[in-house]
Amino acid sequence: MTPSSTALLTIDLQNDFLHPEGAYGRAGQGADSILALPDRIAPVKQALTRAGGTYISAQFTLVPGRDGEPLIAAHLKKLRPFLTKGDFAPNSFGHALVDTLAPADFTVEKVAYSAFYQTRLEYILRAMKIDTLIIGGIVTNGGVASTVRDAHLRDIHTILLSDGCAAFNDDVHDATLKSLGSVTEIVSCARAIAMIGEAA
């Protein structure tokens, strides 16, 4: 790892997912393992940025339609019927990165699981000459897994934070980590911090 060509990429660590007044909090949807992530990842961010690395936040976005109602994929509407007007809307409180991790050097709005799908992420990586991504966020089996696999397809080296990502079900989280072992390096947040220190 070379810190200057490495970025921490977090997936969906936003108020609408984590804050009590966010969309998921109001609906009573959440998990302790998810709520613990910002405090666990913040030291990784601090270590990497101090060493000259970059922090990128990928944030799930529901694009408002002409009447303000969000454009929601049918499968997501069925899965999360509580999502409504204003949720995950750009420039809203709910869309914003949680305070513990703010600010990011770059913010990428995403409309699907992967942070690469129809976003400017690849442009940022090329422009900043980044060849390694340290990845954490939610959910392990959704946005995190999709992003890790898409990075692998692009020959971008990834380091997945085993305790820096989470799912609504611990068994699903564990199974996903096992399945991703063939395409990414998997380490704890503490080990990632040590790796940054060794490289710096």
ChimeraX attribute file (.defattr): number of C-alpha atoms within 10 A of each C-alpha:
attribute: neighborCount
match mode: 1-to-1
recipient: residues
	/A:1	15
	/A:2	18
	/A:3	22
	/A:4	19
	/A:5	16
	/A:6	26
	/A:7	27
	/A:8	25
	/A:9	28
	/A:10	30
	/A:11	28
	/A:12	28
	/A:13	29
	/A:14	26
	/A:15	23
	/A:16	26
	/A:17	26
	/A:18	25
	/A:19	19
	/A:20	15
	/A:21	14
	/A:22	19
	/A:23	22
	/A:24	20
	/A:25	15
	/A:26	14
	/A:27	14
	/A:28	10
	/A:29	14
	/A:30	17
	/A:31	14
	/A:32	11
	/A:33	15
	/A:34	22
	/A:35	15
	/A:36	15
	/A:37	21
	/A:38	23
	/A:39	12
	/A:40	19
	/A:41	24
	/A:42	16
	/A:43	16
	/A:44	23
	/A:45	23
	/A:46	14
	/A:47	19
	/A:48	26
	/A:49	19
	/A:50	14
	/A:51	17
	/A:52	14
	/A:53	21
	/A:54	23
	/A:55	23
	/A:56	22
	/A:57	26
	/A:58	26
	/A:59	23
	/A:60	26
	/A:61	23
	/A:62	24
	/A:63	20
	/A:64	17
	/A:65	11
	/A:66	8
	/A:67	7
	/A:68	12
	/A:69	16
	/A:70	19
	/A:71	16
	/A:72	18
	/A:73	12
	/A:74	9
	/A:75	9
	/A:76	10
	/A:77	13
	/A:78	11
	/A:79	10
	/A:80	14
	/A:81	10
	/A:82	14
	/A:83	20
	/A:84	17
	/A:85	16
	/A:86	18
	/A:87	24
	/A:88	26
	/A:89	21
	/A:90	17
	/A:91	9
	/A:92	12
	/A:93	18
	/A:94	23
	/A:95	25
	/A:96	23
	/A:97	25
	/A:98	19
	/A:99	12
	/A:100	13
	/A:101	20
	/A:102	13
	/A:103	14
	/A:104	17
	/A:105	12
	/A:106	13
	/A:107	19
	/A:108	20
	/A:109	21
	/A:110	23
	/A:111	20
	/A:112	18
	/A:113	19
	/A:114	22
	/A:115	29
	/A:116	22
	/A:117	15
	/A:118	12
	/A:119	16
	/A:120	14
	/A:121	21
	/A:122	16
	/A:123	11
	/A:124	15
	/A:125	19
	/A:126	10
	/A:127	9
	/A:128	15
	/A:129	13
	/A:130	20
	/A:131	18
	/A:132	22
	/A:133	24
	/A:134	26
	/A:135	25
	/A:136	30
	/A:137	27
	/A:138	24
	/A:139	22
	/A:140	30
	/A:141	22
	/A:142	18
	/A:143	22
	/A:144	27
	/A:145	23
	/A:146	19
	/A:147	21
	/A:148	26
	/A:149	17
	/A:150	16
	/A:151	22
	/A:152	14
	/A:153	11
	/A:154	10
	/A:155	11
	/A:156	16
	/A:157	19
	/A:158	24
	/A:159	20
	/A:160	29
	/A:161	24
	/A:162	18
	/A:163	20
	/A:164	27
	/A:165	30
	/A:166	29
	/A:167	22
	/A:168	17
	/A:169	14
	/A:170	13
	/A:171	9
	/A:172	15
	/A:173	20
	/A:174	15
	/A:175	12
	/A:176	18
	/A:177	20
	/A:178	11
	/A:179	12
	/A:180	17
	/A:181	11
	/A:182	9
	/A:183	16
	/A:184	20
	/A:185	14
	/A:186	21
	/A:187	17
	/A:188	16
	/A:189	22
	/A:190	15
	/A:191	13
	/A:192	20
	/A:193	19
	/A:194	14
	/A:195	17
	/A:196	20
	/A:197	14
	/A:198	10
	/A:199	12
	/A:200	15
